[in-house]
Each structure stands twice: as C-alpha cells, then as structure tokens.
Amino acid sequence: MKNKFKWIISIFFLVLTPFIAIRHQLMGGGPSGSPSVDALCPFGGLETLPTLLKNGTYIQKITPSSFILLIAVIILTFVLGRAFCGYICPLGSIQSLITKLGKKLNIKQITLNRFFDRILRYAKYLVLFVVLFTTYKAGELILRPYDPWATFMHLTSGPEVFEEFLIGLIILIAIFISSLFIERAWCRYFCPLGAALSLTSPLRIFKIKKNNSTCINCKSCTHNCPMGLEIHSKVSPSSIECISCGECMTSCPINKTLEMKKGDISLSINKVGITIILTLVLIIGGNMVIGNFKTSLSNQTVLNENGTSNPDNIKAYMTLSDISKEFNIDSKDLLKACNLPNDTDLNKSIKELKDDFAKKGIDFEPSTLREIVKKIMK
C-alpha cells in the first residue's frame, strides 16, 4: 500500500460506517436517535432530486443531509474527478481489500475480453436509469431491498437483513466473491453512483497527466489500476472510468511521470488527500454549523402524505406519545386498542417497547400498530 494517505482515509470511512450502522440499530432513528444509512448516503440525494425540484420535498427515508452529501461529492468530482469512489466509498475499499487477499492466496485474476469489458461498462448507466426512473415513478426507494450498500449497513440487524434485504444480501455476496477475481467489478460495471459521477468527471479541474518523455513503458501503472484501465497507452490517463485513487502515480518508478495536474499546477498524492478532506470539512462541516445538515425530519413531515398523516408512515423510532399527538388519538384509547398495559411508557420508542414486551411474552409489532391506527382513523 504505497498510497498510505489514500488508505488512511479509506480505512477511516470503512471503520466509521459500520460504527454508524451499529449505533443506528441500538438507538433507532428519528430526531432523538442515530442517523440511518439513507440519511448519510449521497446517492439518496440524487434519488430525491426530481421530487425536491418538483415539490420541494424529500422522498421517504431521505433527509437534507443526503442532498448536502451529494453536493459535496459533486463538487469534489468537479475538482478531482471520482475521488469519492477512489478514497471514500467503503464498498469500493472492501472490494480492493478482497482483491489483495485473493492475490495473497494466489487466486488467478480474470481479465475480460476488451470488447466485452467495454460493453459491460455501460451496464452501470442502465442501472442508474432504472433506479432513478423507478424511484421517481414510485415516489419512494422501491429498489432499496436490492441495494448492496443498504444491505451492508444492516448486516448487524439480525433477522431483518434476511427479511428485508435477502436479494441485496445475495448481490453483496456476489460482489465480494467477484472481487477475488476482478478488482472493483461492481464499481466498473454496475454501480449507479459511479455512473452518475462519471458523467461529470470529464469536467474535472485536475486530471492525471503522463509525461511521455520520462515514461519507460513498464506498465506498472496499468497493472496497479483498480479499474483495469490501460494507463500506459494514454497521454492523459484520466477518463470517465478513472476513480482518482492515485495508485498509478504511486506505483510509477519514475518521479513525476504521472501527475495530477491543471496547467503548471501539480498536486502531490498527499495534497490530493488534503484537498478531499478540506472539501468535506468545508461543505459538510459548514452546513452542520448553520443547521442545514439535518439527518432526520420532524414526525409531522415523515407522517404527512398528500396533506394528511398516513399510518403507513409510522416509524419504529416514534413513540406512542408521538402517534397519539399526530393522529389526535387519546393515549388510553390507543393502549386499549393495542392490548397494552395502562402503565406502558408512552415516551419509549416503538422499537424499545417491542423488545420490552417480547421479554414479557407480549406480541407488539410496528406493522400491527399501523393497522390499528388505520382502524381508529376510519
């Protein structure tokens, strides 16, 4: 790992994201809970963009933080290209680490036929279109159960990962297995966020440039490119497929043969890392300071649908007190309808109550509560 700065950043996010996932499972979501995977995913900002522009609202599970993260990632892409993919994305880092493990185990790496590889790289644009189109038409994250990233962030949720994300789990396992043979196969061929960022990548300010006069054609850059690009054969190695990871730069044996440049300005590999960190801190940190980086919405906003509160939107992080207030139901009537004890703590989340009652042999499910509220509202 010659590019140590890159791996420091990658490992940081690789450790941070499971921590966030576990914390969310323990605390739940909502205003008093811990952010969900959807609230911290830049792709969610892209999925909600049509609805946000049309109605000024976010689709379910998406929050202002998702949109701010999308802005940060796009700005970063305009400056350095797909650096989010190369430095930050935990799923990309996991794939690269699995590939390194595969090489250590002497697993033969697969090189696809050039024509087939080129055609297959267009598949991610089809995935991007299908995801955005179906999400817009459905008005919700209808393909979320198939999302390998959402699945990864729910691996600690117990049976829920099999109940809600079975197909996503199969896709995630397929990604891990394929990484033993082809580095970043998901990134190359199927990632919708990578497809979206590649469309803006040609506008990047700094690009990787090759000095042909000092190149010895050792092909080390090509052999070490995680995206399988033939860097040695190009004057400007940067392309829409380049993830700006810097592996080609650090693997080159001749100093300054490959550089991240704009005109006469050159960024060292350390400066690239610093630029990434500063961009994230300024945009995300700045929005946190002014209060725009909201990882949850009010209960009223979450429940609201077409001007009225919809029981189907009741979340497990809400309390019975919240439900009583938002649907204008007397708390005693709500407890009676749910067959719950009169001394039930109305300020505990539905998820906590479910766990508490399970220990007492009382069956209490959020889905049941939703149906009960529907009956009361009729």
C-alpha positions as CSV (number, residue, x, y, z in Angstrom):
1,M,0.0,0.0,0.0
2,K,2.3,2.8,-1.3
3,N,-0.5,5.3,-1.3
4,K,-0.7,5.5,2.5
5,F,-2.7,8.7,2.7
6,K,-5.4,7.2,0.5
7,W,-5.7,4.1,2.6
8,I,-5.8,6.2,5.9
9,I,-8.8,8.0,4.5
10,S,-10.4,4.8,3.1
11,I,-9.9,2.8,6.3
12,F,-11.3,5.7,8.4
13,F,-14.6,5.6,6.4
14,L,-14.6,1.8,6.4
15,V,-14.5,1.8,10.2
16,L,-16.8,4.8,10.6
17,T,-19.7,3.4,8.5
18,P,-20.2,0.1,10.4
19,F,-20.0,2.1,13.7
20,I,-22.8,4.4,12.4
21,A,-24.8,1.3,11.4
22,I,-24.5,-0.4,14.7
23,R,-25.3,2.8,16.6
24,H,-28.5,3.2,14.5
25,Q,-29.5,-0.3,15.3
26,L,-29.1,0.3,19.0
27,M,-30.6,3.8,19.2
28,G,-33.1,3.8,16.4
29,G,-33.6,6.7,14.1
30,G,-35.6,9.9,14.3
31,P,-34.8,13.3,15.9
32,S,-33.6,11.7,19.1
33,G,-31.9,8.7,17.5
34,S,-28.9,8.0,15.3
35,P,-28.7,8.7,11.6
36,S,-29.8,6.0,9.2
37,V,-27.8,4.7,6.2
38,D,-30.2,6.6,3.9
39,A,-29.5,9.9,5.7
40,L,-25.8,9.5,5.1
41,C,-25.8,8.3,1.5
42,P,-25.1,10.8,-1.3
43,F,-26.9,8.7,-3.8
44,G,-30.1,9.3,-1.8
45,G,-29.7,13.0,-2.6
46,L,-29.7,12.1,-6.3
47,E,-32.7,9.8,-6.0
48,T,-34.8,12.5,-4.3
49,L,-33.6,15.3,-6.6
50,P,-36.6,15.2,-9.1
51,T,-39.1,15.3,-6.2
52,L,-37.1,18.0,-4.4
53,L,-37.1,20.2,-7.6
54,K,-40.7,19.5,-8.4
55,N,-42.4,19.7,-4.9
56,G,-39.7,20.9,-2.6
57,T,-40.0,17.7,-0.6
58,Y,-37.8,14.7,0.1
59,I,-38.9,11.1,-0.7
60,Q,-39.3,8.8,2.3
61,K,-36.1,7.9,4.3
62,I,-34.1,10.7,2.5
63,T,-33.2,13.8,4.5
64,P,-31.4,17.2,3.8
65,S,-28.1,15.6,4.8
66,S,-28.3,13.2,1.8
67,F,-28.6,16.2,-0.5
68,I,-25.8,18.1,1.1
69,L,-23.6,15.0,0.8
70,L,-24.4,14.8,-2.9
71,I,-23.4,18.4,-3.3
72,A,-20.1,17.7,-1.5
73,V,-19.4,14.7,-3.7
74,I,-20.3,16.5,-7.0
75,I,-18.0,19.5,-6.0
76,L,-15.2,17.0,-5.2
77,T,-15.8,15.4,-8.6
78,F,-15.5,18.7,-10.4
79,V,-12.2,19.3,-8.7
80,L,-10.5,15.9,-8.7
81,G,-12.8,13.5,-10.6
82,R,-14.3,10.4,-9.0
83,A,-12.3,10.8,-5.8
84,F,-15.3,9.7,-3.7
85,C,-15.0,6.3,-5.4
86,G,-11.3,6.1,-5.0
87,Y,-10.9,7.4,-1.5
88,I,-14.1,7.4,0.4
89,C,-16.6,4.7,-0.7
90,P,-16.4,1.9,1.9
91,L,-17.8,-0.7,-0.6
92,G,-15.1,0.2,-3.0
93,S,-12.4,-0.2,-0.3
94,I,-13.8,-3.6,0.7
95,Q,-13.6,-4.8,-2.9
96,S,-9.9,-3.7,-3.2
97,L,-9.0,-5.3,0.1
98,I,-10.7,-8.6,-1.0
99,T,-8.7,-8.4,-4.3
100,K,-5.5,-8.0,-2.3
101,L,-6.5,-11.1,-0.3
102,G,-7.2,-13.0,-3.4
103,K,-3.7,-12.2,-4.8
104,K,-2.2,-13.3,-1.5
105,L,-4.0,-16.6,-1.9
106,N,-2.7,-16.9,-5.4
107,I,-6.1,-16.7,-6.9
108,K,-5.8,-16.1,-10.6
109,Q,-7.1,-12.7,-11.7
110,I,-9.6,-12.6,-14.6
111,T,-9.1,-10.1,-17.4
112,L,-12.2,-9.8,-19.5
113,N,-12.1,-9.6,-23.3
114,R,-11.6,-5.9,-24.2
115,F,-14.8,-5.7,-26.3
116,F,-16.9,-7.5,-23.6
117,D,-15.3,-5.3,-20.9
118,R,-16.1,-2.1,-22.8
119,I,-19.7,-3.1,-23.4
120,L,-20.2,-4.3,-19.8
121,R,-19.1,-0.9,-18.5
122,Y,-22.2,0.6,-20.0
123,A,-24.4,-1.6,-17.7
124,K,-24.0,0.8,-14.8
125,Y,-25.7,3.6,-16.8
126,L,-28.7,1.3,-17.4
127,V,-28.7,0.5,-13.6
128,L,-28.6,4.3,-12.9
129,F,-31.5,4.9,-15.2
130,V,-33.6,2.1,-13.8
131,V,-33.0,3.1,-10.2
132,L,-33.8,6.8,-10.8
133,F,-36.8,6.2,-13.0
134,T,-38.5,3.6,-10.8
135,T,-37.8,5.7,-7.7
136,Y,-39.3,8.8,-9.3
137,K,-42.4,6.9,-10.5
138,A,-42.9,5.1,-7.2
139,G,-42.1,8.2,-5.1
140,E,-40.1,6.0,-2.7
141,L,-36.9,3.9,-2.5
142,I,-38.7,1.0,-4.1
143,L,-35.4,-0.8,-5.0
144,R,-33.9,-0.4,-1.6
145,P,-34.2,-4.1,-0.7
146,Y,-31.8,-4.8,-3.6
147,D,-29.2,-2.2,-2.6
148,P,-25.9,-3.9,-1.6
149,W,-24.8,-0.8,0.3
150,A,-28.1,-0.6,2.4
151,T,-27.7,-4.3,3.0
152,F,-24.1,-3.9,4.2
153,M,-25.2,-1.3,6.7
154,H,-27.9,-3.7,8.0
155,L,-25.7,-6.7,8.5
156,T,-25.9,-6.2,12.2
157,S,-29.7,-6.0,12.3
158,G,-30.1,-9.8,12.8
159,P,-33.1,-11.5,11.0
160,E,-34.1,-8.1,9.4
161,V,-31.3,-8.4,6.9
162,F,-32.8,-11.7,5.6
163,E,-36.4,-10.5,5.8
164,E,-35.9,-7.1,4.1
165,F,-32.6,-7.4,2.2
166,L,-32.4,-11.0,1.0
167,I,-31.8,-10.1,-2.6
168,G,-29.5,-7.3,-1.6
169,L,-27.5,-9.8,0.5
170,I,-27.2,-12.1,-2.4
171,I,-25.9,-9.2,-4.6
172,L,-23.5,-8.2,-1.8
173,I,-22.1,-11.7,-1.5
174,A,-21.7,-11.8,-5.3
175,I,-19.8,-8.5,-5.2
176,F,-17.4,-9.9,-2.5
177,I,-16.8,-13.2,-4.4
178,S,-16.3,-11.4,-7.8
179,S,-13.7,-9.2,-6.1
180,L,-11.5,-12.2,-5.6
181,F,-11.1,-12.4,-9.3
182,I,-11.8,-8.9,-10.7
183,E,-10.9,-5.8,-8.6
184,R,-13.9,-3.4,-8.2
185,A,-16.1,-5.4,-10.6
186,W,-19.2,-3.6,-9.0
187,C,-17.5,-0.2,-9.5
188,R,-16.6,-1.0,-13.1
189,Y,-19.8,-2.4,-14.3
190,F,-22.8,-1.8,-12.1
191,C,-22.5,1.0,-9.5
192,P,-25.2,3.6,-10.2
193,L,-23.5,6.4,-8.2
194,G,-20.2,5.7,-10.1
195,A,-22.2,6.0,-13.3
196,A,-23.6,9.4,-12.2
197,L,-20.2,10.7,-11.2
198,S,-18.6,9.6,-14.4
199,L,-20.9,11.9,-16.3
200,T,-19.4,15.0,-14.5
201,S,-15.9,13.6,-14.3
202,P,-14.8,14.9,-17.7
203,L,-15.3,18.5,-16.3
204,R,-12.8,17.9,-13.5
205,I,-10.2,20.6,-12.9
206,F,-7.2,18.4,-12.1
207,K,-6.5,15.4,-14.3
208,I,-3.8,12.7,-14.3
209,K,-1.3,13.6,-17.0
210,K,1.5,11.4,-18.3
211,N,5.0,12.7,-19.3
212,N,5.8,10.6,-22.3
213,S,9.4,11.7,-22.3
214,T,10.1,10.0,-19.0
215,C,7.8,7.0,-19.4
216,I,9.8,3.7,-19.6
217,N,6.7,1.8,-20.6
218,C,7.0,-0.6,-17.7
219,K,3.2,-0.8,-17.5
220,S,3.3,-0.7,-13.7
221,C,0.5,2.0,-13.7
222,T,-1.8,-0.3,-15.8
223,H,-1.1,-3.4,-13.7
224,N,-1.9,-1.4,-10.5
225,C,-5.1,0.4,-11.7
226,P,-8.1,-1.0,-9.7
227,M,-10.4,0.0,-12.6
228,G,-8.5,-2.0,-15.2
229,L,-7.6,1.0,-17.3
230,E,-4.7,0.9,-19.8
231,I,-3.0,3.9,-18.4
232,H,0.4,3.3,-20.0
233,S,-1.1,3.7,-23.5
234,K,-2.6,7.2,-23.0
235,V,-1.2,10.7,-22.9
236,S,-3.9,11.7,-20.4
237,P,-4.8,8.6,-18.3
238,S,-7.9,10.4,-16.8
239,S,-11.1,9.1,-18.2
240,I,-14.7,8.8,-17.0
241,E,-13.7,5.4,-15.6
242,C,-10.8,6.9,-13.5
243,I,-11.5,7.0,-9.8
244,S,-8.6,9.3,-9.0
245,C,-7.2,6.8,-6.4
246,G,-3.6,7.7,-7.3
247,E,-2.5,4.0,-7.4
248,C,-0.9,4.7,-10.9
249,M,1.0,7.7,-9.6
250,T,2.4,5.9,-6.6
251,S,3.3,2.7,-8.5
252,C,5.2,4.5,-11.2
253,P,9.0,4.1,-10.7
254,I,9.9,7.3,-12.4
255,N,9.2,10.5,-10.5
256,K,6.7,13.0,-12.0
257,T,5.9,10.8,-15.0
258,L,2.3,10.6,-13.8
259,E,0.9,13.7,-12.1
260,M,-2.4,15.2,-11.0
261,K,-2.2,18.5,-12.9
262,K,-4.0,21.6,-14.1
263,G,-1.7,23.5,-16.4
264,D,1.5,24.1,-14.5
265,I,-0.1,23.3,-11.1
266,S,0.6,19.8,-9.8
267,L,-0.9,18.1,-6.8
268,S,1.1,15.5,-4.9
269,I,-0.6,12.5,-3.7
270,N,-0.7,14.0,-0.2
271,K,-2.2,17.2,-1.5
272,V,-4.9,15.2,-3.2
273,G,-5.8,13.7,0.1
274,I,-5.8,17.0,1.9
275,T,-8.0,18.5,-0.8
276,I,-10.5,15.8,-0.3
277,I,-10.6,16.3,3.5
278,L,-10.9,20.1,3.2
279,T,-13.7,19.8,0.7
280,L,-15.7,17.5,3.0
281,V,-15.0,19.6,6.1
282,L,-15.9,22.9,4.5
283,I,-19.1,21.7,2.9
284,I,-20.4,19.2,5.4
285,G,-19.0,21.0,8.5
286,G,-20.2,24.4,7.3
287,N,-23.7,23.1,6.8
288,M,-23.6,21.5,10.2
289,V,-22.7,24.8,11.8
290,I,-25.5,26.7,10.1
291,G,-28.0,23.9,10.9
292,N,-28.7,22.6,7.4
293,F,-27.2,19.2,7.8
294,K,-30.3,17.5,9.1
295,T,-30.2,13.7,9.3
296,S,-33.9,13.4,10.3
297,L,-37.2,15.1,9.7
298,S,-40.0,16.0,12.1
299,N,-42.6,13.4,12.8
300,Q,-45.2,15.5,11.2
301,T,-43.2,15.7,8.0
302,V,-42.5,12.0,7.9
303,L,-46.1,11.0,8.5
304,N,-47.5,13.6,6.1
305,E,-48.7,12.4,2.8
306,N,-50.8,14.5,0.5
307,G,-51.7,16.8,3.3
308,T,-52.8,14.2,5.8
309,S,-51.0,11.9,8.3
310,N,-50.6,8.4,6.9
311,P,-50.4,5.5,9.4
312,D,-48.3,3.5,6.9
313,N,-45.5,6.1,7.5
314,I,-45.3,5.3,11.2
315,K,-41.7,4.5,12.1
316,A,-40.2,2.3,14.8
317,Y,-38.3,5.2,16.3
318,M,-41.5,7.1,17.1
319,T,-43.2,6.9,20.5
320,L,-46.8,6.2,21.3
321,S,-47.0,9.7,22.6
322,D,-46.0,10.9,19.1
323,I,-48.6,8.7,17.5
324,S,-51.3,9.9,19.9
325,K,-50.4,13.5,19.2
326,E,-50.0,13.4,15.4
327,F,-53.2,11.3,14.8
328,N,-55.2,13.0,17.6
329,I,-55.9,9.7,19.4
330,D,-56.4,9.6,23.1
331,S,-53.4,7.7,24.6
332,K,-55.7,5.5,26.7
333,D,-57.7,4.5,23.7
334,L,-54.5,3.7,21.8
335,L,-53.2,1.5,24.6
336,K,-56.6,-0.3,24.8
337,A,-56.7,-0.9,21.1
338,C,-53.2,-2.3,21.1
339,N,-54.0,-4.5,24.2
340,L,-51.1,-2.9,26.1
341,P,-50.9,-2.3,29.9
342,N,-52.1,1.1,31.1
343,D,-48.7,1.7,32.7
344,T,-46.9,1.5,29.3
345,D,-44.2,4.2,28.9
346,L,-45.6,6.4,26.2
347,N,-42.3,8.1,25.7
348,K,-40.4,5.0,24.8
349,S,-39.8,4.3,21.1
350,I,-42.0,1.6,19.4
351,K,-38.8,-0.4,18.8
352,E,-37.9,-0.3,22.5
353,L,-41.5,-1.2,23.5
354,K,-41.4,-4.2,21.1
355,D,-38.2,-5.5,22.7
356,D,-39.6,-4.9,26.3
357,F,-42.9,-6.6,25.6
358,A,-41.2,-9.5,23.8
359,K,-39.4,-10.4,27.1
360,K,-42.9,-10.4,28.8
361,G,-44.4,-12.6,26.1
362,I,-46.5,-9.8,24.7
363,D,-46.5,-9.5,20.9
364,F,-46.2,-5.9,19.7
365,E,-45.2,-5.1,16.2
366,P,-45.0,-1.7,14.4
367,S,-47.0,-3.2,11.5
368,T,-49.8,-4.1,13.9
369,L,-49.8,-0.6,15.3
370,R,-50.1,0.8,11.8
371,E,-53.2,-1.3,11.1
372,I,-54.7,-0.4,14.5
373,V,-54.3,3.3,13.8
374,K,-55.9,2.9,10.4
375,K,-58.9,1.3,12.0
376,I,-59.2,4.1,14.6
377,M,-58.9,6.7,11.9
378,K,-61.8,5.3,9.9
